[in-house]
Amino acid sequence: MILIITHKEDFTADFVIEKLNEQNIKYFRLNCEDLNENNYLFENSNNFNFSINGISEFSSVWFRRTKLPDIETTDQGKKIFLLADYESLFDNLFNLINSKKWLSHPNHIYKAENKLYQLQKAKQIGFNIPNTIVTNSHSQLSAFILDNDKNVIIKPIRQGRIQLSDGVKTIFTNQVTQEVLENLTQYDLTPCIVQKNVTKDYELRITIVGDKVFSAKINSQENENTQTDWRKEKNPFTEYKLPLDIQNKCIKLLKELNISFGAIDLIKDKNGKYIFLEINPNGQWAWIEMETGLKISEAIINYLTPIE
């Protein structure tokens, strides 16, 4: 049986689960925010296994995302304490689940999500990367901006998703305006990534499942609103033939990060070079498959399904 760790609003998981149902493949979906609606149990007398609804052995685990339960209390101190306990419970659960095959293990995913670590690994295996700085020094940042022709972008060091009372908002990658550059010393420098703004021909989303590579092209430069960040509007995707040496670098990068799934963002610049931007170890891809016909879900199911 496949264990799918996710939450109720995960459309990508829905997409694969529909195909699992079509193939009569057994799975158990754990929506983390509904953990208390399931019976979870740990007993040291049971060989230190963690069971969910009486199931303690899974042939494989697909780790998508977690979402903490909603704690109904006005006592913020109590709420923070209980949410931290649930986070700890999930961490214990992930490390005690009895399965040797993960796509991918959360311990490795959490490390791989570090964007500066990604850049280091990508550079080590031969990817071109943008000039990058993270600093709280105005003088060092000013020097970096001058060295890069006053043409830089800024993006979050972690992720751009913010959970607000009226829903989830996204902080996109943005070009640093001339007004900001002229008044740089007036801004507090909180942790963020500043990079040289690479002149793009087009962008690529490379989805890796094990050693399977699926490449999609985004013509982001045809729309003024998406020239800096293609996610600002819905862009069509088309299948793309990625050179074999770049495919091999993508596969090698995942192995270096000790993960078996990743959604890699690349730029093809005006000089024909491929530039690595970042990798999302749990990126959305279902809509790419639906537009391009790439068999990403099939590769995921083949990875998770044990050979009888």
N, C-alpha and C positions, 0 to 999 in steps of 0.2 A: 504493500500500500504506500502511496505517495502522500507525504504531509506537505501541505501548502500553508505557509505562514504569511498572513497578509492582513488586510482589513476590508470592511464592507464596500468601500468606495474605490477599490482597485479594479479598474476596467481591464487592465492587462491580464490580471488573474482570471477575470470572468471569461475573457477571450479564449484562454487556454483550457479552462475548465469545461467550456462548451465542447471543445474538441475531445477532451478526455471522456465526457459523457457519450459522445458519438462512437468512441472506440471501446466503451465499456471497461475503461481502466479505473481501478479503485483508487480513491484518494480521500483524504480528510482535510477539509478546509478549516483552518483555525483563524477566525477573525479576532485579532488580539483585543479589540475593544470589548468583545463579548466573552472574554475569558471566563467570567463568573457564571456564564450560562452553560459552561462545560464542567465536567468533573475532572479536576487535575489532582494528581496524587504523587507524592514522593515518600517512599519508605526505605530505610536503609536495609531492611530485611529482603527487599526485592532487588538485590544486586545493584543498588543505587540507580535504578531506572526511574525515569519520570514518565508517568502514564497520563494520557488524556482520554477521557471517556473509556477507560479500560484498555486502551491501546498503548503499548509500550515499545513496540518494534515497528519501524518503518523502513521500507526498502530504499527510499530516497526522500530527500527534503528539498523543497523549493522555497528558499527564503526570499520573500518579496519586500515586505515592509511591516513595521509594527505601528500600532496606535494604542495608546493607553486608555484604559476604561475611564468613563466619565464618573468622577467622584462628586456626588451630590451633597455638598456641605458648604456653608458660608464661612467656615473656619479655614482660612487660607493656610495657616500653619499645619493643621491636620491634613489638608488636601495635599500640600507639598510633601509631607511625610509619607502619606499613603501612595502617592504616585511614584516616589522614589523606591518604595518597597515593591511596587509592581514592576518597575524597571529591573530591579534586582532579581525578582522572580523569573522574568523573561530571560535574563542572562544565565541564570542557573538552568532553566529549562533547555536553552539552546546547547548548553555544554553537557547535558545529561541525556539528551535524546539519543536513542540507540539506532544510529544509522551511519554507514560509512560513506554514503554518497550525498553530497550537498551541491546545490546550485544557488549560491555559494554559501560557505559558513559565515554567519554574521560577524564573528571575530575578525575574519579576514576582510569582510566588506567594510567594516567600520574603519579599519586602517587604510584600506584602498580609497576611501572617500576623501582622504586628506589631499587637497589639490597641489600643494607644494611637493609632497612626497611623490605624487603622480608625475609631476614635471621632472623631478630628479631621476626617476626610473626611466621615463620616456627618453630623456637626454642620454642616459647611460647606454640604452640599446640602439641609439642612432637616429632618433627622431629629431627633426628641426622643431624648436620651440620658440615662442616670442620672447623678446627681452622682457624680463619680469622683475618687479621689486615689491617687497612688503616692508614697510618701515613706519615708525612714528616720528621720524626726523624730517622737518620741513626742508632743511638744506639738502639732505640726501635725495629727497623726492624731487626737489626743484632741479638738481643736477641731472637726475635720471630723465626728467621730462625734456630738458634741453638737449640731452644726448640723443633723444628719440624724436627730434624735430617738432617738439610740442604737439605731438600727435599720439595720444595715449587713450586707452580705455580703462575703465574701472569695473570690478565685479566683486561679489562677495567671496570671502575666503572659504566659506563653508557651502551653504546652499542659499538659494534666493527665495525660498518659500516661507512666508510668514502667516501663521494662523491668527486671524483676527476674529472679533466677535461676529462680523458679517461675512466671514468666509476666508478662504485662502488667497493671499496676494503674492505676487511674484516681483522680486527685484531683478531686473534684467541687467545685462551687460550694457554699459553706456559709454559713449565717448565723452571725455572730459572737456567741457566747454572752455572757450577763451576767457569768459568771465571768471570761472573758477580758477583757471591758471593765473590770472592777473591778481587774484585775491587769495592765493593759496594759504598764506600765513594766518588768515582769519578762520580757517577750518581746523577743527580737532581731527587728528589722524587716528581714527579707530582702525582695527585690523581689517584690511581689504587688500585685494590684488590689483596692482596697476601694471599694465603691459603696453608694449608698443602696439599701435593700431596697424595690423597687417592689412595691406591692400589685397582684397580678395577677388578671385575670379568666380569661385563658387565655394560652397561648403558641403561637407560630407558627414553623414551619420553612419558609423561602422558598428554593426551589432555582431558580437562574438558569442558563440555558444560552444564551449570546449575548443575544438580546432576548426569549427565551421565559421566562415566569414560571410556576412551579408552587408553589402554596401549600397547606400542610397544617397542620391545627390539632391541638394537643395539650392535652387537658383535664387539665393537671398539678395543678390545685388540688383535684381530687376525691380525690386520694390524698395522705395526710399525708407520706409518704416522698418524694414528688416535688414538693412545693410550692416548694422552693428550687432544685432541679435535676431536671428531668424525666428525665434520663438514669439516675437511680438505680434505676429499675425500668422494665420494658417498658410503655410507654403506647400505646394504640391511636391511629392517625392517621386523620383524616378530611379530605377535600378541603375547601378553604376559598376563598371568593370575596374576594380582597383588593382593596380600593379602588384605582382606576386611578392615583390620585396617589401612593400608596405603592408600587405596582408600578413606576411611572416612576422613583421615587427609588432603588429597588433596582437597576434597570438602570443608572441614572446612577452609582451607587456603584461598580459593577463597572468601568464605563468610566474612572472617576477612578482606580481601582486598577490599571487596565491588564490586567485579567483577563477571561476569557470564561466562567468557571464560578465559582459561589459558592453556599454554603449559609448563608443569613442567619437568625439567631435574633432574633425580635421578641417583645415582650410587648404584649398588649392590656390596659391597666390598667383599674381600676374606673371611671375617668372617660371611658373610650372612646378614650384616646390610644394610638397605636402608639409603642412605645419600642424603639429599636435597642439590641441587646446586643453582638453581634459577628458576624463572618463567617468561615466556614471555607472557604478557597479550594480545598479538596480533601475536602469532607465526604462522609460516607457517606449514601446516599439510596436504595439498591436496596430496602431493606425498606419505605421510605415508598411507593415505586411499587407494590410488591406488595400493600400494604394499601389504597391509595386508587385504584389504576388510573391515576394520573397518568403521562403518556407521557414521562417524563424520559429513559429510555434511547433512545427514538426520536429525541428532540431532539439527543442527543449523537451518535448515528450520523449524523443528517442534517448536523450541524455538521462532522463529521470526513470525511464521504464527499464526494469531489470531484464536481462536476457534469461529466458526460461531454460 
